[in-house]
């Protein structure tokens, strides 16, 4: 049973708490328990998705930030970009729930894990929706901020899953 | 949800010509306040319902922060001169709260077995908690009517 939320914040957790070598053993667990080979591939997929969503979110943030800098509102191509990022986050949400259904336990607990997955899925669409009503550079700036929020949530998700 | 933007919409159609606060930089501000509201409310709900005894002071202060964020978000979305003034006062109170709690957590960390939203001036939230009320007050002063 993991100690739920023992760390003060994500920044503190990253800075001061070294990853315990044997507590989760994400990359070693498969080797120790050869019967659970399926777990390993989905587990790697979740980590890969977390990295992919983070990179995509930062790219979207830079893109929309550039639009805001050039005094432009969000356009069709930006919304396609938001859709791509959102689909990635949705896949991550599904894979995460499948992992829970298979009996995997996130280091910080399932409730926090699912909350962050839902938040990550909703962040960019919500900001995009707001930018529909604000056809100025500030709509672009809001989407950019939403993408940054998503990237931060991904960093937290990585810690919540892996400990 | 109001339709239309800019001067044309504010001269007619708007009930009593309510000053619109969610426009331009105000949208970014409302978005950040909304994110902080969701974050603080869900975090506090989880902490108080599962482990309140561990750090009652910290979780209560997070709850105060959550209420402040939700209320400011509401006043910004609602708009109008009264809401603008109320939001201005709340932002000032929020800034005092962040500075007080932030200093308190730095000076006397032993009083906080777990972090609050405003611990260390909100550094767990990229210092957004200490920056938001300042930008909020600047925006609310600028959008005064007339």
Interface residues (C-beta under 8 A of the other chain):
Chain A: X4 X5 X8 X9 X10 X11 X12 X111 X112 X115 X119 X123 X126 X127 X130 X131 X133 X134 X135 X136 X138 X139 X141 X142 X145 X146 X149 X152
Chain B: X1 X5 X23 X24 X25 X26 X27 X28 X30 X31 X32 X34 X35 X38 X42 X46 X47 X50 X51 X114 X115 X119 X123 X124 X125 X126
